[in-house]
Amino acid sequence: MLTKPSKSGIKLFLESIRLAIKKGISTSMATLIGSLNRKIVGWANYPESCLIN
């Protein structure tokens, strides 16, 4: 069975990404990419931890 995040969950995630990019303007590109990478990988792996009946 395929699990999908809710629309509100997607909006919140994208808003957190936008905020991280705006805050990270003054940091190095490598630091910003590393931060975004952790967020995106965590978001992508979250459904794997859920049990589906």
ChimeraX attribute file (.defattr): number of C-alpha atoms within 10 A of each C-alpha:
attribute: neighborCount
match mode: 1-to-1
recipient: residues
	/A:1	5
	/A:2	5
	/A:3	10
	/A:4	9
	/A:5	11
	/A:6	9
	/A:7	9
	/A:8	9
	/A:9	11
	/A:10	13
	/A:11	12
	/A:12	12
	/A:13	15
	/A:14	13
	/A:15	12
	/A:16	14
	/A:17	16
	/A:18	13
	/A:19	11
	/A:20	15
	/A:21	16
	/A:22	10
	/A:23	11
	/A:24	16
	/A:25	10
	/A:26	9
	/A:27	10
	/A:28	9
	/A:29	11
	/A:30	9
	/A:31	11
	/A:32	16
	/A:33	13
	/A:34	11
	/A:35	15
	/A:36	18
	/A:37	12
	/A:38	11
	/A:39	15
	/A:40	14
	/A:41	10
	/A:42	11
	/A:43	13
	/A:44	10
	/A:45	10
	/A:46	10
	/A:47	14
	/A:48	9
	/A:49	7
	/A:50	9
	/A:51	7
	/A:52	9
	/A:53	4
